[in-house]
Amino acid sequence: MNLLKETISNIKPSDKEAMKKTWKHIDNLTKPLGSLGKLEEIAAKYSGITGQVFNKVSKKNIIVMCSDNGICEEGVSSADQIITEVMTNGIPEMKTGVGVLASFANAELTVVDIGVKGEITNPKVINRKVNKGTANMCKEQAMTREEAIKAIETGIEITDKLCSEGYDLFGTGEMGIGNTSTSASVISSLLEIDIDDLVGKGVGLTEEQFENKKKVLKKALEINKPNKEDVIDVLSKVGGFDIAGLCGCFLSAAKNKKAIVIDGVISCAAALCAYQLKPESKEYMFTSHKSDEKAVNYVFKHIGLEPILHLDMRLGEGSGCPLAFNVIEAALHVVNNMATFEDVGIGEESKDRLVDVREEKTK
Amino acid sequence: MNLLKETISNIKPSDKEAMKKTWKHIDNLTKPLGSLGKLEEIAAKYSGITGQVFNKVSKKNIIVMCSDNGICEEGVSSADQIITEVMTNGIPEMKTGVGVLASFANAELTVVDIGVKGEITNPKVINRKVNKGTANMCKEQAMTREEAIKAIETGIEITDKLCSEGYDLFGTGEMGIGNTSTSASVISSLLEIDIDDLVGKGVGLTEEQFENKKKVLKKALEINKPNKEDVIDVLSKVGGFDIAGLCGCFLSAAKNKKAIVIDGVISCAAALCAYQLKPESKEYMFTSHKSDEKAVNYVFKHIGLEPILHLDMRLGEGSGCPLAFNVIEAALHVVNNMATFEDVGIGEESKDRLVDVREEKTK
């Protein structure tokens, strides 16, 4: 608990002065004010994280938290639970979705067994198993409070270590059959939104299975009565080790002043937990793609973020992150390399005619 | 006219057999069916273009057509017309928006003076001036029919040459003060949509200037009465040299079986012209970002395309294309490198449980 408490108290707001300096520079680049849209916002936000106007990403890492969910007993997923184990062993080989896209973006993977039911045999997977999967939250709480804290602190420790090794841009991924169910439950609890309004079909459920999934999740919430004012309570009752671990990653990145990218609904649930524990953590978060899972929209709206890629992706694993890395790096490249009006010989007079009114951007 | 006719008649549908083979491969990759969304669609479409399942982009080029518009006399733009000349000279130095983003994506630029009013002094700009800007379409037609054809054929010639030099992925950009006005007029004419419903504020117009812009464009359409069944008529009466030139680029890319990316509203108007001249040309087109200009949505809907990046960009120049290049290359990388179910030891039985129903995707 000490590490979690210490991490939360060491998360500070990002550097607004650096952001202002960056906006001033951006507004002097050879383009109408604001015309590079979110690329400008991304670059300015990144400046707030590093405290520097000009930035370059050094090393990228996508942390993939893998764990099993007891709720699978209730038939909430169309996939066999063994898939978690098989894919966890496979992901470090860089040949699954996140691995292939990570290699395209020149990013590395850190694959963590934080609670897979079966034995993981691939030595490239970091063994930090909190337990062999969670309990069936339809019958009892998914994990103990101590386990939830241990899982969060595992995420913190792993990310702290990666930060100390020079990684400065993170992605968040997961593997765990049943984790769209736990994510929906966590988001439903924290935002007080009815399960019917936010649960998604996950991967390939029939209509009947989908109805069952909603019924099961309502029952889990009814039985456990998670306290929305207490993130740890919510995570332990209706969460998963993967969500808790990723929550730790978001907290650690914020503490270490490093940028971290949200992927799909599981990662989003974890980002929400981090945000509820310490709102300033959002100043270190970037989005990637628009998820098919409705719950994501509620979280983005609540935190105040918008996805940048509309690719209808619903794979998970962190597979949206490498694509977002490319956009973030492009944004930084613009600030570092684009000419100012003076550089290309456009004086103040002409420049003023390109100006439109815009709100204060550092808020 | 011969080159235009010949080009149109030599545009053939993309290779549906290759697309089917690619879908078969994609559906055997270690992921739930369809879960990489548009990445899968992009890769399959690209296969149709090349006729190969496995593809790699060799050389990328963004063609930037620069020209002036007589309509600027009517105060439709907040920017001084001289900006066209200044920026045309500046763009090849790779320090403006499109240049910086192109260098990030390892793409080259081909900057063409297809009708800038002033003299272009930068020798890196290709001089193919059809005329020194168009006429004021509020008083007469913007250009002659012969000029419109010459501008289209200029785009064809330039793209044909780049194809022969081994470029296989193209972007389309422009520079020309007043060209959101011509684009809106072209799109309004071809799709029979009222100016009020699709004209955008361009860059930084006041409310009064915006009202004037709409009035001016309505007058231009009223005076010229472009014939929507005749793309050349529309282009010559209310278009611009840049739009016509880019239309030629789209046609040439389709003829040469190369992929080409749409940027903002001007590029979109050009893509629409190419599509109206030869609907099969759409099978070679890819989108980049969602434009702030409403007209773009109508064109995408009409052609049947959707933007993939939501970045609130409104710079033009082709600046959205390099970001789309990255996504396209990521999609190809997935097909080339991702493991199949057999590779990671998941048998037919487990695989079947990951399957959801999906429509035929080659249609």
Interface residues (C-beta under 8 A of the other chain):
Chain A: L29 T30 K31 P32 L33 S35 L36 G37 K38 L39 S78 A79 D80 I82 I83 V86 M87 N89 G90 E93 K95 T96 G97 V100 L101 S103 F104 A105 V203 G204 K290 E306 P307 I308 L309 H310 L311 D312 M313 R314 L315 S319 P322 L323 N326 V327 E329 A330 H333 V334 N337 M338 A339 D343 V344 G345 I346 S350 R353 L354 V355 D356 V357
Chain B: L29 T30 K31 P32 L33 S35 L36 G37 K38 L39 S78 A79 D80 I82 I83 V86 M87 N89 G90 E93 K95 T96 G97 V100 L101 S103 F104 A105 V203 G204 K290 E306 P307 I308 L309 H310 L311 D312 M313 R314 L315 S319 P322 L323 N326 V327 E329 A330 H333 V334 N337 M338 A339 D343 V344 G345 I346 S350 R353 L354 V355 D356 V357
